[in-house]
């Protein structure tokens, strides 16, 4: 199966970045992206608080048709990818995206923390990572 969407959420639940990863991925409006980011952030926060043991929140949600995988940094930034059921290697993919984020966004002197990401080098690097992903058909 293939990757569908990538989004990055700041520590307050705001959407910093989103990208469709396949042409066949369902189209989501800008308002729905914002709603999705805020909802996921809220669920992630609730999961950390109601877990019977110490938890870092939602890491993976699987259904018969989709997988949602989340990687949260130590600073609270969440990298989330959606993919078709059975897609493997999503943790590694998110770590690669995080590495691109630290290289191209955080080292950019014009970037303000927790603001939307508008960095062409980061976007190109994400596209290259998507193309290199084993199940990518882009």
PEBELKA-V965084 format. One line per field, one symbol per residue. psi: psi as a letter, one per 30 degrees, with the letter a starting at -180 (. if undefined). burial: b if it has 24 or more other ideal C-beta (glycine too) atoms within 12 Angstrom, else e. A space follows every 10 residues. Layout:
# PEBELKA-V965084
psi: ???
burial: ???
This chain:
# PEBELKA-V965084
psi: llkelklkkl ffgkkekkkk fkffkkkkle eeeeeeeeee eeeeeeefef kflklgakek kkafflkkkk kklfffkkkk kkllkfklge eeeeeeeeee eeefefgjfg kkkglkkije eeeeeeeeee efkegkg.
burial: bbbbbbbbbb eebbbbbbbb bbeebeeeee eebeebbeeb beebbebeee eeeeeebbbb eeeeebbbbb bbbeebbbbb bbbbeebeeb eebbebbbeb beebbeeeee eeeeeebebe ebeebbeebb eebebbee
